[in-house]
């Protein structure tokens, strides 16, 4: 699976390795207790319905980029600093990536998983 960013006519692969946090436990754990993640990695949190969703960086010792998405369209993008970062926005899916991976992503763009 690949995480693809679409903006106008441009298409870029944000991550070539995507894991999905499908269960309550995997969503609660997220990236906690990992020492790092690869530069081509993303963790997807599919929730199914759109509502206000928050993230925290407790026990995550490295910065990340987070992308909140509703129906494939980006609603919010934020860099979350290690340990203390927090973010909240409307989403039916959230993607967590290494810091810097989402620098070109803006609200209104599309971000989708492709096989």
N, C-alpha and C positions, 0 to 999 in steps of 0.2 A: 504494500500500500504506500501511496505517496500523498502528502499534504500539498495541495496546489493553491497558489494565490493568483487570482485573476483581477486585473485592473485595466479597464478599457480593453484594448487589443493585446495587452501583455499577459503572459502566463509564466509563472516561475514556480519551481518546486521548492517549498519551504523545508520539507523534510522527506527523506526517502525511506525512513523507518518510522512507522507509526504504531504505537501500542494504544489499546483502548481500555479505559477503566469502566467496565460494564457493571460491576457489582457495587453494592453499597460500601463494602470494605475497601475495594480498590479505589473507589472515588474518595473515600475518607483519607486514605493513605497518600494518594497522589504521588508526589516526588519526595515525600518525607523520608529521611534516613538514607538517601542516596548520597554518595560523595560527589557525583558529577553525572552529566548525561552527554552522549555524543553530539557533535555539531550538526548532524543530519537527523536528529531525533525529535519526535513530538509525542506528547501524551494527550489523547483525546478523551473528553468527558462528555459522552452523549446522554442528555437528560430526558429527551423526548418531548418535553413541553417547555415553552419559553416563559421565564419569569426572572426576577432579579436573583442573580447568583453571585456569591462572594468567594474569594480565595484568600488564603493566608500563607505565609512563608515560614511558619513555625517548623523547626527541624529540617529546613531546606537550606543547606550551607552555601548556595550559589545563586546568583541572580538569574531570573528567567524573563521571557516575554510571554504575556498571556493575551489570548485573542478570544473575545466573546462574540458568538455568532448566533443569529436567528435565521433559520431557513437558508443557510449558506451565505448570508450577508453579514459582514462585520458590523457590530454595534459599538465595540470599544476595543482599544489596544493599550496595554500598559506594561512598562518594565517594572518588575517587582524585585526589590532588593532582598538579598539573603536575610533570613531570620525574621525581619521586621516588616516586610512588604505586605500590603493588603490592597485588594481591589474588588470592585463590585459593579455589575452592569447587567442588563437584560441579555439572556442567552438561553438557547436550547442545547447548545454545545459550546464547550470551552476547550481551547487548545493551549497547552503549555509547551514552550520551546526554549532552546538556549538563548540567553541574552544576545540581542543583536539580530536574531533570525527574522524577526518581524519588523525590522526598521522601515521597510517600504510599504507595510500594510496600513491602510487607513479605513476609518468607518465608511461604509458603503461599498467597499471592495467585496469580492467573493473569496471565500476560503472553503475548499471542499476536499474530501478524501477520494482518491481514485485508485483503482487496482492496477 
